[in-house]
């Protein structure tokens, strides 16, 4: 849902102040425009985070903290770990897919949204409805 809303807003966002898509997503999450309201989380209900049981509210804050701590450097980390190959295969994937303007894309757990943004660049923003 975050990515879908970010894609719809992409044309209206001032992207110049962001380093990468992770910064945009982090900013949107921070503003809580696309996050489930905190009131629906409960510390009465427990869930897992790492190797311990925590309350839902505590987990939400811990996950956001982890995300915010790596968001600005996530693309750099991917470049370093893959020696840039992740960008090559994503470009090759989009060329192989060869989407037309009526192609629908569901980017499930895309993380950085790299595939979705390549798709938008390939088919044009008018393809998003």
C-alpha positions as CSV (number, residue, x, y, z in Angstrom):
1,X,0.0,0.0,0.0
2,X,2.8,2.4,0.8
3,X,4.4,1.8,-2.6
4,X,1.1,2.2,-4.5
5,X,0.4,5.5,-2.8
6,X,4.0,6.7,-3.3
7,X,3.7,5.8,-7.0
8,X,0.5,7.8,-7.3
9,X,2.1,10.7,-5.6
10,X,5.4,10.4,-7.4
11,X,4.5,13.2,-9.9
12,X,3.5,15.6,-7.1
13,X,6.5,14.9,-4.7
14,X,9.5,17.2,-4.8
15,X,12.0,14.4,-5.4
16,X,15.0,16.8,-5.4
17,X,15.4,16.8,-1.6
18,X,15.6,13.0,-1.4
19,X,18.7,10.8,-1.9
20,X,16.8,7.8,-3.1
21,X,13.4,6.0,-3.0
22,X,14.2,4.8,0.5
23,X,14.4,8.4,1.7
24,X,11.0,9.1,0.1
25,X,9.4,6.0,1.7
26,X,11.0,6.8,5.0
27,X,9.7,10.3,4.9
28,X,6.2,9.1,4.0
29,X,6.3,6.6,6.8
30,X,7.6,9.2,9.2
31,X,4.7,11.5,8.3
32,X,2.5,8.5,8.9
33,X,0.5,9.2,5.8
34,X,0.4,5.6,4.8
35,X,0.9,3.8,8.2
36,X,-1.8,2.1,10.2
37,X,-2.8,4.4,13.0
38,X,-0.9,3.7,16.3
39,X,-4.2,3.4,18.1
40,X,-4.9,0.1,16.4
41,X,-1.7,-1.4,17.8
42,X,-1.8,-2.8,21.3
43,X,0.8,-3.7,23.9
44,X,-1.7,-6.2,25.2
45,X,-1.1,-8.3,22.1
46,X,2.3,-9.7,21.7
47,X,4.2,-10.6,18.6
48,X,7.8,-11.6,17.7
49,X,10.6,-9.2,17.0
50,X,14.0,-10.9,16.6
51,X,14.2,-13.6,19.3
52,X,11.9,-12.0,21.8
53,X,8.2,-11.4,22.3
54,X,7.2,-7.8,22.4
55,X,4.0,-5.8,22.3
56,X,2.6,-4.7,19.0
57,X,3.3,-1.0,19.7
58,X,6.9,-1.8,20.7
59,X,7.4,-3.8,17.5
60,X,6.0,-1.0,15.3
61,X,8.5,1.4,16.8
62,X,11.4,-1.0,16.5
63,X,10.6,-1.8,12.8
64,X,10.3,1.9,12.0
65,X,13.6,2.5,13.8
66,X,15.4,-0.2,11.8
67,X,13.9,1.1,8.6
68,X,14.9,4.7,9.3
69,X,18.4,3.7,10.3
70,X,19.1,2.1,6.9
71,X,16.9,3.9,4.5
72,X,19.3,6.6,3.3
73,X,22.1,4.1,2.7
74,X,20.1,1.1,1.5
75,X,20.9,1.6,-2.2
76,X,24.6,2.1,-1.4
77,X,24.6,-1.1,0.6
78,X,23.0,-3.0,-2.3
79,X,25.6,-1.5,-4.7
80,X,28.5,-2.5,-2.4
81,X,27.2,-6.0,-1.7
82,X,26.3,-6.8,-5.3
83,X,29.0,-4.7,-7.0
84,X,26.1,-2.9,-8.8
85,X,24.8,-6.1,-10.4
86,X,21.3,-5.5,-8.8
87,X,20.9,-2.5,-11.0
88,X,21.9,-4.5,-14.1
89,X,19.5,-7.4,-13.5
90,X,16.6,-5.0,-12.8
91,X,17.2,-3.1,-16.0
92,X,17.5,-6.4,-17.9
93,X,14.2,-7.6,-16.2
94,X,12.3,-4.6,-17.4
95,X,13.7,-4.9,-21.0
96,X,12.7,-8.6,-21.0
97,X,9.2,-7.8,-19.6
98,X,8.8,-5.1,-22.2
99,X,5.6,-3.7,-20.6
100,X,3.1,-1.8,-22.7
101,X,0.9,1.1,-21.5
102,X,-1.9,-1.3,-20.5
103,X,0.4,-3.6,-18.5
104,X,-0.4,-3.9,-14.8
105,X,2.4,-4.4,-12.3
106,X,2.1,-5.6,-8.7
107,X,5.4,-5.1,-7.0
108,X,5.0,-7.2,-3.8
109,X,7.5,-6.5,-1.1
110,X,9.6,-4.6,-3.5
111,X,11.6,-2.8,-0.8
112,X,13.1,0.1,-2.6
113,X,10.5,0.2,-5.3
114,X,13.2,-0.1,-8.0
115,X,11.1,-2.4,-10.2
116,X,8.1,-0.2,-9.9
117,X,9.9,3.0,-10.7
118,X,11.7,1.4,-13.6
119,X,8.2,0.3,-14.8
120,X,6.9,3.8,-14.6
121,X,9.9,5.2,-16.4
122,X,9.4,2.5,-19.1
123,X,5.6,2.9,-19.7
124,X,5.2,6.5,-18.6
125,X,3.2,8.0,-15.6
126,X,0.0,8.1,-17.6
127,X,-0.2,4.3,-17.4
128,X,-0.8,4.5,-13.6
129,X,-4.5,4.9,-12.8
